[in-house]
């Protein structure tokens, strides 16, 4: 099934923040039967960001991908993630963000209701 939404997070040295961010994303889909994917683009972090993310994601059941961003900038990371996204919509929270409950459901409802 093709994902309806691709969640794209660009990180660099965010080992302390990435897991709570991902967990806030996961809660968006606990009650819904929405197909989604997670794409994390790492800007060659010098901390354990990539390893922390990989270790956590090995235990989940949804589609995920971790990509490298050799240019290390947000813009180049977004471009890499967008090129790999398979969703009809892309959501791009920052690694330090925590999504408000129902944020994705509300956004998808608004997008679906527009002409």
TIVO-2410 file (N, C-alpha, C; in nm, 3 decimals):
# residues 115
REC num residu      c1      c2      c3 atome chaine
REC   1      X   0.084  -0.118   0.000     N      A
REC   1      X   0.000   0.000   0.000    CA      A
REC   1      X   0.089   0.125   0.000     C      A
REC   2      X   0.062   0.217  -0.090     N      A
REC   2      X   0.138   0.340  -0.098    CA      A
REC   2      X   0.108   0.429   0.022     C      A
REC   3      X   0.212   0.486   0.084     N      A
REC   3      X   0.186   0.574   0.198    CA      A
REC   3      X   0.107   0.698   0.156     C      A
REC   4      X   0.016   0.739   0.240     N      A
REC   4      X  -0.057   0.863   0.217    CA      A
REC   4      X   0.031   0.981   0.256     C      A
REC   5      X   0.110   0.960   0.361     N      A
REC   5      X   0.193   1.069   0.411    CA      A
REC   5      X   0.334   1.020   0.440     C      A
REC   6      X   0.430   1.101   0.400     N      A
REC   6      X   0.571   1.077   0.430    CA      A
REC   6      X   0.612   1.179   0.536     C      A
REC   7      X   0.666   1.130   0.645     N      A
REC   7      X   0.717   1.217   0.751    CA      A
REC   7      X   0.868   1.226   0.730     C      A
REC   8      X   0.917   1.347   0.709     N      A
REC   8      X   1.057   1.371   0.675    CA      A
REC   8      X   1.123   1.452   0.786     C      A
REC   9      X   1.224   1.393   0.849     N      A
REC   9      X   1.298   1.463   0.954    CA      A
REC   9      X   1.443   1.472   0.911     C      A
REC  10      X   1.496   1.593   0.904     N      A
REC  10      X   1.636   1.615   0.874    CA      A
REC  10      X   1.707   1.642   1.006     C      A
REC  11      X   1.813   1.564   1.032     N      A
REC  11      X   1.882   1.575   1.161    CA      A
REC  11      X   2.032   1.599   1.140     C      A
REC  12      X   2.091   1.659   1.242     N      A
REC  12      X   2.237   1.669   1.254    CA      A
REC  12      X   2.264   1.693   1.402     C      A
REC  13      X   2.330   1.597   1.462     N      A
REC  13      X   2.364   1.602   1.604    CA      A
REC  13      X   2.238   1.624   1.690     C      A
REC  14      X   2.142   1.536   1.671     N      A
REC  14      X   2.015   1.545   1.743    CA      A
REC  14      X   1.987   1.419   1.824     C      A
REC  15      X   2.091   1.352   1.870     N      A
REC  15      X   2.075   1.224   1.941    CA      A
REC  15      X   1.982   1.236   2.061     C      A
REC  16      X   1.985   1.349   2.130     N      A
REC  16      X   1.902   1.367   2.249    CA      A
REC  16      X   1.756   1.396   2.217     C      A
REC  17      X   1.727   1.435   2.094     N      A
REC  17      X   1.592   1.482   2.060    CA      A
REC  17      X   1.515   1.393   1.964     C      A
REC  18      X   1.584   1.311   1.888     N      A
REC  18      X   1.519   1.241   1.777    CA      A
REC  18      X   1.415   1.138   1.824     C      A
REC  19      X   1.442   1.063   1.928     N      A
REC  19      X   1.348   0.959   1.970    CA      A
REC  19      X   1.217   1.019   2.023     C      A
REC  20      X   1.219   1.120   2.110     N      A
REC  20      X   1.092   1.181   2.149    CA      A
REC  20      X   1.016   1.239   2.031     C      A
REC  21      X   1.085   1.293   1.933     N      A
REC  21      X   1.019   1.343   1.813    CA      A
REC  21      X   0.950   1.229   1.739     C      A
REC  22      X   1.022   1.120   1.717     N      A
REC  22      X   0.965   1.005   1.648    CA      A
REC  22      X   0.846   0.949   1.726     C      A
REC  23      X   0.858   0.941   1.856     N      A
REC  23      X   0.748   0.889   1.938    CA      A
REC  23      X   0.624   0.977   1.926     C      A
REC  24      X   0.643   1.107   1.917     N      A
REC  24      X   0.527   1.195   1.901    CA      A
REC  24      X   0.462   1.175   1.765     C      A
REC  25      X   0.540   1.136   1.667     N      A
REC  25      X   0.487   1.105   1.534    CA      A
REC  25      X   0.410   0.973   1.539     C      A
REC  26      X   0.467   0.874   1.604     N      A
REC  26      X   0.403   0.742   1.613    CA      A
REC  26      X   0.264   0.752   1.675     C      A
REC  27      X   0.249   0.836   1.776     N      A
REC  27      X   0.118   0.848   1.842    CA      A
REC  27      X   0.013   0.904   1.748     C      A
REC  28      X   0.053   0.971   1.642     N      A
REC  28      X  -0.041   1.027   1.545    CA      A
REC  28      X  -0.117   0.916   1.472     C      A
REC  29      X  -0.057   0.798   1.465     N      A
REC  29      X  -0.111   0.691   1.382    CA      A
REC  29      X  -0.160   0.571   1.462     C      A
REC  30      X  -0.162   0.579   1.593     N      A
REC  30      X  -0.203   0.466   1.676    CA      A
REC  30      X  -0.347   0.426   1.653     C      A
REC  31      X  -0.435   0.522   1.631     N      A
REC  31      X  -0.577   0.492   1.617    CA      A
REC  31      X  -0.624   0.490   1.473     C      A
REC  32      X  -0.543   0.536   1.382     N      A
REC  32      X  -0.583   0.549   1.243    CA      A
REC  32      X  -0.524   0.438   1.156     C      A
REC  33      X  -0.594   0.408   1.051     N      A
REC  33      X  -0.544   0.312   0.953    CA      A
REC  33      X  -0.487   0.390   0.834     C      A
REC  34      X  -0.396   0.481   0.864     N      A
REC  34      X  -0.335   0.565   0.761    CA      A
REC  34      X  -0.199   0.507   0.727     C      A
REC  35      X  -0.177   0.484   0.598     N      A
REC  35      X  -0.046   0.435   0.554    CA      A
REC  35      X   0.053   0.551   0.558     C      A
REC  36      X   0.167   0.529   0.621     N      A
REC  36      X   0.267   0.635   0.633    CA      A
REC  36      X   0.406   0.576   0.633     C      A
REC  37      X   0.503   0.663   0.611     N      A
REC  37      X   0.643   0.623   0.617    CA      A
REC  37      X   0.721   0.731   0.690     C      A
REC  38      X   0.833   0.691   0.748     N      A
REC  38      X   0.923   0.784   0.814    CA      A
REC  38      X   1.054   0.786   0.739     C      A
REC  39      X   1.099   0.906   0.703     N      A
REC  39      X   1.228   0.924   0.637    CA      A
REC  39      X   1.311   1.016   0.725     C      A
REC  40      X   1.427   0.966   0.768     N      A
REC  40      X   1.520   1.046   0.847    CA      A
REC  40      X   1.644   1.067   0.761     C      A
REC  41      X   1.684   1.192   0.747     N      A
REC  41      X   1.802   1.226   0.668    CA      A
REC  41      X   1.905   1.285   0.764     C      A
REC  42      X   2.018   1.215   0.778     N      A
REC  42      X   2.122   1.254   0.874    CA      A
REC  42      X   2.233   1.330   0.804     C      A
REC  43      X   2.264   1.448   0.856     N      A
REC  43      X   2.369   1.533   0.800    CA      A
REC  43      X   2.506   1.500   0.856     C      A
REC  44      X   2.544   1.373   0.851     N      A
REC  44      X   2.675   1.326   0.897    CA      A
REC  44      X   2.702   1.371   1.041     C      A
REC  45      X   2.609   1.340   1.127     N      A
REC  45      X   2.618   1.379   1.268    CA      A
REC  45      X   2.746   1.329   1.331     C      A
REC  46      X   2.804   1.410   1.420     N      A
REC  46      X   2.924   1.368   1.492    CA      A
REC  46      X   2.888   1.306   1.628     C      A
REC  47      X   2.761   1.314   1.665     N      A
REC  47      X   2.716   1.242   1.784    CA      A
REC  47      X   2.654   1.109   1.738     C      A
REC  48      X   2.580   1.045   1.820     N      A
REC  48      X   2.526   0.912   1.787    CA      A
REC  48      X   2.387   0.919   1.725     C      A
REC  49      X   2.352   1.031   1.663     N      A
REC  49      X   2.216   1.048   1.609    CA      A
REC  49      X   2.172   0.934   1.519     C      A
REC  50      X   2.254   0.899   1.423     N      A
REC  50      X   2.216   0.795   1.327    CA      A
REC  50      X   2.203   0.660   1.396     C      A
REC  51      X   2.296   0.626   1.480     N      A
REC  51      X   2.293   0.497   1.551    CA      A
REC  51      X   2.173   0.489   1.645     C      A
REC  52      X   2.147   0.595   1.719     N      A
REC  52      X   2.032   0.599   1.809    CA      A
REC  52      X   1.904   0.578   1.730     C      A
REC  53      X   1.893   0.646   1.617     N      A
REC  53      X   1.773   0.635   1.533    CA      A
REC  53      X   1.759   0.494   1.477     C      A
REC  54      X   1.866   0.440   1.422     N      A
REC  54      X   1.862   0.304   1.366    CA      A
REC  54      X   1.824   0.202   1.472     C      A
REC  55      X   1.882   0.212   1.588     N      A
REC  55      X   1.855   0.117   1.695    CA      A
REC  55      X   1.708   0.122   1.735     C      A
REC  56      X   1.653   0.240   1.748     N      A
REC  56      X   1.512   0.254   1.784    CA      A
REC  56      X   1.422   0.199   1.674     C      A
REC  57      X   1.450   0.235   1.551     N      A
REC  57      X   1.362   0.198   1.441    CA      A
REC  57      X   1.364   0.049   1.407     C      A
REC  58      X   1.467  -0.023   1.449     N      A
REC  58      X   1.472  -0.167   1.425    CA      A
REC  58      X   1.357  -0.240   1.492     C      A
REC  59      X   1.297  -0.178   1.592     N      A
REC  59      X   1.191  -0.243   1.670    CA      A
REC  59      X   1.050  -0.204   1.625     C      A
REC  60      X   1.036  -0.120   1.524     N      A
REC  60      X   0.903  -0.072   1.483    CA      A
REC  60      X   0.852  -0.152   1.363     C      A
REC  61      X   0.723  -0.139   1.338     N      A
REC  61      X   0.663  -0.218   1.229    CA      A
REC  61      X   0.625  -0.134   1.107     C      A
REC  62      X   0.644  -0.005   1.111     N      A
REC  62      X   0.610   0.078   0.996    CA      A
REC  62      X   0.731   0.095   0.903     C      A
REC  63      X   0.705   0.152   0.788     N      A
REC  63      X   0.809   0.173   0.687    CA      A
REC  63      X   0.898   0.289   0.729     C      A
REC  64      X   1.029   0.269   0.726     N      A
REC  64      X   1.123   0.376   0.760    CA      A
REC  64      X   1.249   0.364   0.675     C      A
REC  65      X   1.314   0.477   0.659     N      A
REC  65      X   1.439   0.485   0.583    CA      A
REC  65      X   1.528   0.588   0.651     C      A
REC  66      X   1.658   0.559   0.657     N      A
REC  66      X   1.756   0.657   0.702    CA      A
REC  66      X   1.852   0.681   0.587     C      A
REC  67      X   1.868   0.808   0.552     N      A
REC  67      X   1.953   0.847   0.440    CA      A
REC  67      X   2.062   0.941   0.489     C      A
REC  68      X   2.171   0.950   0.415     N      A
REC  68      X   2.280   1.041   0.449    CA      A
REC  68      X   2.267   1.171   0.370     C      A
REC  69      X   2.309   1.278   0.433     N      A
REC  69      X   2.308   1.411   0.374    CA      A
REC  69      X   2.451   1.466   0.378     C      A
REC  70      X   2.531   1.437   0.276     N      A
REC  70      X   2.672   1.478   0.277    CA      A
REC  70      X   2.694   1.629   0.282     C      A
REC  71      X   2.597   1.707   0.236     N      A
REC  71      X   2.614   1.854   0.239    CA      A
REC  71      X   2.583   1.913   0.376     C      A
REC  72      X   2.518   1.835   0.463     N      A
REC  72      X   2.494   1.869   0.604    CA      A
REC  72      X   2.393   1.982   0.626     C      A
REC  73      X   2.337   2.042   0.524     N      A
REC  73      X   2.245   2.153   0.544    CA      A
REC  73      X   2.100   2.104   0.542     C      A
REC  74      X   2.012   2.182   0.604     N      A
REC  74      X   1.870   2.147   0.605    CA      A
REC  74      X   1.814   2.137   0.464     C      A
REC  75      X   1.843   2.236   0.381     N      A
REC  75      X   1.786   2.239   0.246    CA      A
REC  75      X   1.827   2.116   0.166     C      A
REC  76      X   1.952   2.079   0.172     N      A
REC  76      X   1.995   1.960   0.096    CA      A
REC  76      X   1.934   1.834   0.155     C      A
REC  77      X   1.916   1.830   0.287     N      A
REC  77      X   1.850   1.716   0.351    CA      A
REC  77      X   1.705   1.704   0.310     C      A
REC  78      X   1.636   1.818   0.303     N      A
REC  78      X   1.496   1.815   0.258    CA      A
REC  78      X   1.488   1.764   0.115     C      A
REC  79      X   1.577   1.810   0.030     N      A
REC  79      X   1.575   1.765  -0.110    CA      A
REC  79      X   1.599   1.615  -0.121     C      A
REC  80      X   1.692   1.563  -0.044     N      A
REC  80      X   1.718   1.418  -0.045    CA      A
REC  80      X   1.594   1.343   0.002     C      A
REC  81      X   1.534   1.387   0.111     N      A
REC  81      X   1.415   1.321   0.164    CA      A
REC  81      X   1.297   1.327   0.070     C      A
REC  82      X   1.276   1.443   0.010     N      A
REC  82      X   1.164   1.459  -0.083    CA      A
REC  82      X   1.180   1.367  -0.203     C      A
REC  83      X   1.302   1.352  -0.251     N      A
REC  83      X   1.327   1.263  -0.366    CA      A
REC  83      X   1.292   1.118  -0.333     C      A
REC  84      X   1.303   1.079  -0.208     N      A
REC  84      X   1.276   0.941  -0.168    CA      A
REC  84      X   1.134   0.920  -0.116     C      A
REC  85      X   1.061   1.027  -0.091     N      A
REC  85      X   0.927   1.017  -0.034    CA      A
REC  85      X   0.831   0.953  -0.133     C      A
REC  86      X   0.746   0.867  -0.081     N      A
REC  86      X   0.646   0.798  -0.163    CA      A
REC  86      X   0.504   0.843  -0.131     C      A
REC  87      X   0.489   0.926  -0.030     N      A
REC  87      X   0.356   0.970   0.013    CA      A
REC  87      X   0.296   1.076  -0.078     C      A
REC  88      X   0.166   1.085  -0.070     N      A
REC  88      X   0.093   1.188  -0.142    CA      A
REC  88      X   0.122   1.325  -0.079     C      A
REC  89      X   0.143   1.325   0.053     N      A
REC  89      X   0.173   1.446   0.128    CA      A
REC  89      X   0.304   1.425   0.204     C      A
REC  90      X   0.374   1.536   0.231     N      A
REC  90      X   0.498   1.531   0.309    CA      A
REC  90      X   0.484   1.626   0.427     C      A
REC  91      X   0.517   1.574   0.545     N      A
REC  91      X   0.520   1.654   0.667    CA      A
REC  91      X   0.665   1.660   0.712     C      A
REC  92      X   0.710   1.778   0.749     N      A
REC  92      X   0.851   1.799   0.778    CA      A
REC  92      X   0.873   1.860   0.916     C      A
REC  93      X   0.852   1.784   1.023     N      A
REC  93      X   0.880   1.839   1.157    CA      A
REC  93      X   1.031   1.845   1.182     C      A
REC  94      X   1.072   1.936   1.269     N      A
REC  94      X   1.212   1.942   1.310    CA      A
REC  94      X   1.238   1.837   1.416     C      A
REC  95      X   1.362   1.795   1.429     N      A
REC  95      X   1.398   1.691   1.525    CA      A
REC  95      X   1.369   1.730   1.669     C      A
REC  96      X   1.368   1.859   1.698     N      A
REC  96      X   1.340   1.906   1.833    CA      A
REC  96      X   1.190   1.919   1.860     C      A
REC  97      X   1.108   1.896   1.759     N      A
REC  97      X   0.963   1.917   1.771    CA      A
REC  97      X   0.894   1.795   1.832     C      A
REC  98      X   0.780   1.821   1.893     N      A
REC  98      X   0.688   1.718   1.938    CA      A
REC  98      X   0.554   1.754   1.877     C      A
REC  99      X   0.495   1.663   1.801     N      A
REC  99      X   0.368   1.693   1.736    CA      A
REC  99      X   0.253   1.689   1.837     C      A
REC 100      X   0.166   1.785   1.826     N      A
REC 100      X   0.046   1.792   1.909    CA      A
REC 100      X  -0.044   1.674   1.874     C      A
REC 101      X  -0.111   1.613   1.972     N      A
REC 101      X  -0.202   1.502   1.940    CA      A
REC 101      X  -0.303   1.542   1.832     C      A
REC 102      X  -0.327   1.454   1.741     N      A
REC 102      X  -0.422   1.473   1.630    CA      A
REC 102      X  -0.375   1.571   1.523     C      A
REC 103      X  -0.252   1.616   1.530     N      A
REC 103      X  -0.200   1.713   1.433    CA      A
REC 103      X  -0.209   1.658   1.291     C      A
REC 104      X  -0.163   1.536   1.270     N      A
REC 104      X  -0.164   1.477   1.136    CA      A
REC 104      X  -0.307   1.450   1.091     C      A
REC 105      X  -0.390   1.393   1.177     N      A
REC 105      X  -0.529   1.363   1.142    CA      A
REC 105      X  -0.602   1.491   1.100     C      A
REC 106      X  -0.584   1.597   1.176     N      A
REC 106      X  -0.649   1.724   1.145    CA      A
REC 106      X  -0.598   1.779   1.010     C      A
REC 107      X  -0.468   1.776   0.989     N      A
REC 107      X  -0.412   1.825   0.863    CA      A
REC 107      X  -0.459   1.746   0.744     C      A
REC 108      X  -0.463   1.614   0.755     N      A
REC 108      X  -0.511   1.531   0.644    CA      A
REC 108      X  -0.659   1.556   0.617     C      A
REC 109      X  -0.738   1.578   0.721     N      A
REC 109      X  -0.880   1.607   0.703    CA      A
REC 109      X  -0.898   1.738   0.627     C      A
REC 110      X  -0.819   1.839   0.662     N      A
REC 110      X  -0.828   1.967   0.592    CA      A
REC 110      X  -0.788   1.953   0.445     C      A
REC 111      X  -0.680   1.880   0.422     N      A
REC 111      X  -0.634   1.862   0.284    CA      A
REC 111      X  -0.734   1.782   0.202     C      A
REC 112      X  -0.796   1.683   0.262     N      A
REC 112      X  -0.893   1.599   0.191    CA      A
REC 112      X  -1.022   1.675   0.159     C      A
REC 113      X  -1.055   1.774   0.241     N      A
REC 113      X  -1.179   1.849   0.223    CA      A
REC 113      X  -1.168   1.959   0.118     C      A
REC 114      X  -1.048   1.995   0.079     N      A
REC 114      X  -1.033   2.105  -0.017    CA      A
REC 114      X  -1.066   2.056  -0.158     C      A
REC 115      X  -1.114   2.149  -0.241     N      A
REC 115      X  -1.154   2.110  -0.378    CA      A
REC 115      X  -1.035   2.073  -0.466     C      A
***
